[in-house]
Amino acid sequence: MPMHKTSAWPLALVYLGLIVYASLYPFSNWRDQGVDPWWFLMAPLPRYWTGFDVVSNVLGYMPLGFFLALSALRTGRERYALLWALLTTLMLSLALEVLQVYLPDRVPSNLDLMLNLAGGALGAGSAWSLERLGILQRWSRFRAHWFVSDSRGALVLLALWPLALLFPSVVPFGLGQVMERLESALAQALLDSPFLEWLPMRDFELQPMFPAVEWLCVVLGLWIPCLLGYCVIRSSVKRALFLCWVLFFGMGATALSSALSFGPAYAWVWLTIPVKAALVSAVLLSAALLWLPRRASAALALLALGVDLSLINQAPIGPYFEQTLFSWEQGQFIRFHGLAQWLGWLWPYATLVYVLRLLWGKEAKN
C-alpha cells in the first residue's frame, strides 16, 4: 500500500488553535489580579457545575487527543502515541488555565483541567483502539485507493469547508468577504496616526450585487471545493461520488447556518429559485469536468477563486445582513465565540495558497 503523509498532524494543529481561541477569547483586559497563577490547582473542586460544563470540556479535547495519537500512529511512533497525546493535552490545558487567571472574564478550574485531560485520554484511547482493531487501516486503504499520495492539504481544507459555511455569508457559499471589514479595522487601528493618510481608500460606495453576479458567486462557491477535490482524486467515477458529497455537505451546512441564525423553521429559506438554478449549474459544470487532469483542475480552481473573491469583496454588508452577523457573533456554543467567522473569512485564501503550491510545486508534475 502506498505511503501517505498523514492528515492527522495538520488537523491536530488546526484543532489546537481552535482550543486556544475558544479558551482565551476575547483576548482583552489582561491584567494581574494579584493572585498566585497556580492557586486553582490546590483549590477545592468547584461546588457549582453543570452537565454542559462536563460534556463540553470532555468532548472539546477528545478530537485533539485523537488527532495527536493518530499522528504518532501514522508516523511509526506507536510506542509513544498515548504518552504523546496525554502530555500534550495536559500541558496545553494547564497553560490555558493559568493564562485564564489573567483574564477577568474567565475562571480557571482544576475540574476543567481534569475533564480536559480525560477528554484527551478518551480521544487518544479511541485512536489507539481503532488502530488495533484495524479500522484505521481500512481508512488508509480507502485513502490510497481514492486519493493521490500527497493529498493531506486538500483533505484538511475539504474537512473544514462545511464548518466555514456555518458562518453567515452575503450569498450562499460566498466565503472570504473580508475587504470591507479589513478596511474598517485598519482605519480604526491607524486612527490619529500619520499612517492613516497612506491607507488607500475607495472613491466609491460598494453597490448591491446584480442577480447575475449573485448567481455566479453561488456557482463558483460550490465549484471551488469540487475542483479542489479533483486536484487529489484521479478517477472520474470517484469524482462523481465526491461531487454528490460536496452537494450534500454544502447544502446541509448552509441549512444549519440558516437554522442557527433565524430558527429551525427557516433552515431552507436561502434555497430560492435563483439559488436552485445556480446549484444545478454548478453541478452540471462540475460533472462536465470529471475527466479534467489534476493540473488543469488546480488552474481552474485558481481562476475560480480569483473571480469569486473579487466579486464577493465588492458586495456591501447591508443593515439586515449586519444584524444577522451581530446575532450570530453573540453565540457562545456552536459559534465558539465567533470562531466560525475566521473559517468563513480565511478558508478561500488558504485554498488559494494550496492551489498555488500545487501549480508551482513538485506535486503538479504528477
Residue pairs with C-beta under 8 A, 6 or more apart in sequence:
1 140
1 141
1 144
2 144
2 149
3 149
4 140
4 143
4 144
4 147
4 149
4 150
4 151
4 152
5 149
5 150
5 152
6 70
6 71
6 74
6 75
6 152
7 152
7 155
7 156
7 159
8 67
8 68
8 70
8 71
8 74
9 67
9 71
9 75
10 152
10 153
10 156
11 67
11 156
11 159
12 64
12 67
12 68
12 70
12 71
14 156
14 160
15 63
15 64
15 67
16 64
16 92
18 336
18 339
19 60
19 61
19 64
19 92
19 96
20 92
20 96
21 336
21 337
21 339
21 342
22 60
22 336
22 337
22 339
23 96
23 99
23 100
23 106
24 96
24 99
24 100
24 103
24 106
25 337
25 338
25 339
26 105
26 337
29 103
29 104
29 105
30 102
30 103
31 102
31 104
32 102
33 101
33 102
33 104
35 101
37 98
37 101
37 102
38 98
39 101
40 97
40 101
40 108
40 109
40 110
40 113
41 110
41 113
43 110
45 110
45 111
46 109
46 111
49 111
53 111
53 112
53 115
54 115
56 333
57 112
57 115
57 116
57 119
58 115
58 116
58 118
58 119
58 122
59 119
60 116
60 119
61 89
61 93
61 115
61 116
61 117
61 118
61 119
61 120
61 123
62 119
62 120
62 122
62 123
62 126
63 123
64 85
64 88
64 89
64 92
64 119
64 120
64 123
65 85
65 86
65 89
65 119
65 120
65 121
65 122
65 123
65 124
65 125
65 126
65 127
66 85
66 123
66 124
66 126
66 127
67 123
67 127
68 84
68 85
68 88
68 89
68 120
68 123
68 124
69 81
69 82
69 84
69 85
69 123
69 124
69 125
69 127
69 128
70 81
70 127
70 131
70 136
72 78
72 80
72 81
72 84
72 85
73 81
73 127
73 128
73 131
73 136
77 84
78 131
81 124
81 127
81 128
82 124
82 125
82 128
85 120
85 121
85 123
85 124
85 127
86 117
86 120
86 121
86 124
88 120
89 116
89 117
89 119
89 120
89 121
89 124
90 117
90 120
93 112
93 113
93 116
93 117
93 120
94 113
97 108
97 109
97 112
97 113
98 108
100 106
100 107
100 108
101 108
127 136
130 136
131 137
143 151
146 233
146 235
146 238
147 154
147 155
147 232
147 233
148 232
148 233
148 234
148 294
148 363
148 366
149 366
150 363
151 232
153 354
153 357
154 228
154 229
154 231
154 232
154 354
155 232
157 228
157 347
157 350
157 351
157 354
158 225
158 228
158 229
160 343
160 347
161 225
161 249
161 250
161 253
161 347
162 249
162 250
162 252
162 253
163 253
163 340
163 343
164 175
164 340
164 343
164 344
164 347
165 173
165 175
165 250
165 253
165 254
165 257
165 344
166 253
166 256
166 257
166 260
166 334
166 335
166 340
166 343
166 344
167 175
167 257
167 328
167 340
167 341
167 343
167 344
167 345
168 257
168 261
168 321
168 324
168 325
168 328
168 344
169 175
169 177
169 344
170 177
170 209
170 312
170 315
170 317
170 321
171 209
171 214
171 217
171 218
171 221
171 312
171 315
172 218
172 221
172 254
172 270
172 275
172 278
173 217
173 218
173 221
173 222
173 250
173 254
174 217
174 218
174 221
174 308
174 312
174 315
175 221
175 312
175 344
175 345
175 347
175 348
176 308
176 309
176 312
176 313
176 344
176 345
176 346
176 347
176 348
176 349
177 312
177 313
177 315
177 317
177 345
178 313
178 345
179 313
179 314
180 206
180 313
180 316
180 317
181 317
183 199
183 201
183 202
186 199
187 196
187 199
190 196
190 199
205 316
206 314
206 315
206 316
207 314
207 316
208 315
208 316
208 318
209 217
209 311
209 315
211 274
213 311
214 274
214 278
215 274
215 277
215 278
215 281
216 278
216 307
216 311
217 308
217 311
217 312
218 274
218 275
218 278
218 279
218 282
219 278
219 281
219 282
219 285
220 282
220 304
220 307
220 308
220 311
221 308
222 246
222 247
222 250
222 278
222 279
222 282
222 283
222 286
223 282
223 285
223 286
223 304
224 301
224 304
224 305
224 308
224 348
224 351
225 246
225 250
226 242
226 243
226 246
226 282
226 286
227 286
227 289
227 297
227 298
227 300
227 301
227 304
228 301
228 351
228 354
228 355
229 239
229 242
229 243
229 246
230 239
230 289
230 290
230 292
230 294
230 297
230 301
231 294
231 297
231 298
231 301
231 355
231 358
232 294
233 239
233 242
234 294
236 290
236 291
239 290
240 287
240 290
243 283
243 286
243 287
243 290
246 286
247 279
247 283
251 271
251 279
254 270
255 267
255 268
255 270
255 271
256 267
258 266
258 267
258 268
258 269
258 270
259 266
259 267
260 328
260 331
260 334
260 335
261 324
261 327
261 328
262 269
262 324
289 297
289 300
292 300
294 358
294 364
294 366
295 358
295 359
295 364
298 355
298 358
298 359
298 364
299 359
301 351
301 355
302 352
302 355
302 356
302 359
305 348
305 351
305 352
305 355
306 352
308 348
309 348
309 349
309 352
317 325
325 341
328 335
328 338
328 340
328 341
329 335
329 338
329 341
331 338
334 340
357 363
358 364
